[in-house]
Amino acid sequence: MVFGITIDFLVNGTTVQKAENAITDSKLIGLFKQIENLETEDRQVVAKLIEAFAIKKKWKRCSRTKHDPSSSS
């Protein structure tokens, strides 16, 4: 780190810039910015909801693949 600047910051920018580059849905970006202003406990609840939804979707995808005879190699 030189002058208090990390290589990660120079290469990737700020956390906000990384998020805006990774998330293309402007509504989601706005929602995440609002979530940042919530109290810690509320942010944790939102994070758990998002994680649960993502896990559920992943599980459904895996479940369909296992039961779909056309997906076997």
SVG drawing of the C-alpha trace seen along z (x, -y; Angstrom):
<svg xmlns="http://www.w3.org/2000/svg" viewBox="-37 -9 41 49">
<polyline fill="none" stroke="black" stroke-width="0.4" points="0.0,0.0 1.4,-3.4 -0.1,-6.7 -2.9,-4.8 -4.1,-3.3 -4.3,0.4 -3.7,2.2 -7.2,3.5 -8.6,0.0 -6.4,-1.1 -7.5,2.0 -11.1,2.4 -12.2,-1.0 -14.4,-1.5 -16.9,1.1 -19.7,-1.0 -18.0,-1.1 -17.5,2.7 -21.1,3.2 -22.3,0.9 -20.2,2.7 -21.4,6.1 -25.1,5.3 -26.7,3.9 -30.2,3.5 -30.5,-0.1 -33.5,0.7 -31.4,3.3 -28.5,0.8 -31.0,-1.7 -32.4,0.9 -29.0,2.0 -28.1,-1.6 -31.2,-2.0 -30.4,1.3 -27.0,-0.1 -28.7,-2.8 -30.6,-0.3 -29.6,0.7 -27.2,3.6 -29.9,6.1 -32.2,5.1 -29.3,5.4 -28.6,8.9 -32.2,9.9 -32.2,8.7 -28.9,10.5 -30.4,13.8 -33.5,13.4 -31.4,12.9 -29.2,15.9 -32.2,18.1 -33.7,17.1 -30.5,17.8 -30.1,21.2 -33.7,22.1 -33.1,21.2 -29.9,23.1 -31.5,26.2 -34.4,26.1 -32.0,25.9 -30.0,28.9 -33.2,30.8 -34.4,30.3 -31.1,31.4 -31.1,34.6 -34.6,35.5 -34.4,34.5 -33.5,37.7 -32.4,35.6 -29.7,34.0 -27.8,37.2 -24.7,37.8"/>
</svg>
